[in-house]
Amino acid sequence: MSQRLYTADEVVAIARRAYREGEATFELDSKHSALLVIDMQDEFVRSGWTPYWVPEATRIVPRVARLIATCRALTIPVIFTAFAQTHHRLDRPAPGAAMPNRYPFESDDWFKDGHIFDDLKPQPEDIVILKPSYGAFYDTPLETILRNLGRDTIIICGTLTNFCCGTTARQGFERGFKVVFGSDVTATDDPEMQKPELQVLRKGFALVVTADEIESRLGGSGKESV
């Protein structure tokens, strides 16, 4: 029995359909999920405070706050991360300082304590992880914490979509976690980069859905309030 050959146009069409329309098939269960709020800290969210400010991150704060409230009501663990000064910065990837995203006017007051934006203030029962690089799994106890909590699914919101959030999604996928990525509760510094990153994640790494759909699948209200 001979196997037919696919044309270049056919395989490109298959790939494009997966980028645009693909959806992971796993179920979203509140009892096995944890919410990761990635880097919603002053440096990225506080309007105009640093050149790293992400205006779209400020805009999504009410929607992120609602998702956090839904998860707390469903007793889903909420884990915040922040990019901060840890171990005298000796735990950061060495080539990082050479990257174009390192602006030449750094301040010792930035990325020091990892203060979460006040409107999203962590509660005593929440977990806050200070991380040295983009992905929340790199050189942090996140994987151990999730395993100890018995959570095999991570729901990702925050900033930046195509850096810290996207890297965390990839790291989680490669560690065997089911990844849910909030398409409208993540934000990046160039809005034109949002859609391409979501397309890549949708095809190969995560279930990409809106906050409304996340809440609906978890059993929350799933109704837009902003």
Secondary structure as UniProt FT lines:
FT   HELIX           8..21
FT   HELIX           30..32
FT   STRAND          33..38
FT   HELIX           42..45
FT   TURN            47..48
FT   TURN            51..52
FT   HELIX           55..59
FT   HELIX           61..73
FT   TURN            74..75
FT   STRAND          78..83
FT   HELIX           87..89
FT   TURN            90..91
FT   HELIX           94..98
FT   TURN            100..101
FT   TURN            108..109
FT   HELIX           118..120
FT   TURN            124..125
FT   STRAND          127..131
FT   TURN            136..139
FT   HELIX           142..149
FT   STRAND          153..159
FT   HELIX           161..165
FT   HELIX           166..174
FT   TURN            175..176
FT   STRAND          178..187
FT   HELIX           191..193
FT   HELIX           194..204
FT   STRAND          207..209
FT   HELIX           211..218
//
